[in-house]
Amino acid sequence: MEDARFRVGELVFASSVIHNDGSLPDAPDEAVLAEPGAKGVVVRCGHLSEDPAQEIFLVRFEDAAGSLGPPVGCLADELASEPPA
């Protein structure tokens, strides 16, 4: 995706609480996957099949120990290039 807001390998931050929408089978539904300000890295970029204008990014967020967690699908408005103030 050439015009993606974020690129693969880019450092990003959660701009809001990100919950499991049921797509991560090893986590309970609605489990908190990232708190605002959580640091992550974009591992894949794409778009929703039913709405090609809607970007979606796979991000691996750091846990408290600094280890990267599983890839989480995020919409562009859930991410920021800088930590929230």
C-alpha positions in Angstrom: 0.0 0.0 0.0 2.0 3.0 -1.3 0.1 5.9 0.4 -0.3 4.2 3.8 -0.2 6.6 6.8 2.3 4.3 8.5 5.0 2.1 6.9 6.3 -1.4 7.8 9.0 -1.1 10.4 7.8 2.2 11.6 7.6 2.9 15.4 4.1 3.8 16.5 2.2 4.4 19.7 -1.3 3.5 20.7 -3.4 6.6 20.7 -6.3 4.9 22.7 -7.0 1.7 24.5 -6.9 -1.2 22.0 -9.1 -4.2 22.9 -9.3 -7.6 21.5 -12.2 -7.7 19.0 -12.2 -11.4 19.0 -9.5 -11.8 16.4 -6.8 -13.0 18.8 -7.9 -16.5 19.9 -5.4 -16.7 22.8 -6.8 -13.6 24.5 -10.3 -13.1 26.0 -12.7 -10.9 24.0 -12.4 -7.3 25.0 -9.0 -7.9 26.7 -6.8 -4.8 26.7 -4.0 -5.4 24.1 -2.4 -1.9 24.3 -2.9 1.1 26.6 -2.5 4.7 25.3 1.1 5.4 24.7 2.1 1.7 24.3 5.0 1.5 21.9 4.8 -0.8 18.9 6.1 -1.5 15.4 4.1 -1.8 12.2 4.7 -5.3 10.7 2.1 -5.1 7.8 -0.1 -2.6 6.1 -3.3 -3.2 4.2 -6.9 -2.2 3.9 -10.3 -3.6 4.7 -11.7 -5.7 1.8 -15.1 -4.2 2.1 -13.7 -0.6 2.2 -10.4 -0.2 0.3 -10.1 3.4 1.6 -10.0 2.2 5.2 -6.3 1.4 6.1 -5.5 -1.3 8.6 -2.1 -2.0 10.2 -0.7 -5.0 12.0 1.2 -3.8 15.0 3.2 -5.7 17.6 3.1 -3.8 20.8 5.7 -4.1 23.6 4.7 -5.6 26.9 5.9 -4.4 30.3 9.1 -6.4 29.9 9.8 -4.9 26.5 9.0 -8.0 24.5 6.8 -7.7 21.4 3.4 -9.2 21.6 1.3 -10.8 18.9 0.3 -8.8 15.8 -2.8 -6.7 16.4 -4.9 -5.2 13.7 -5.3 -1.4 14.2 -7.0 1.3 12.3 -5.0 4.5 11.5 -6.9 6.6 14.1 -5.8 4.1 16.9 -2.1 4.9 16.2 0.1 7.9 16.4 3.7 8.7 15.4 4.5 10.2 18.8 3.3 9.2 22.3 0.1 10.9 23.4 0.7 13.9 25.6 
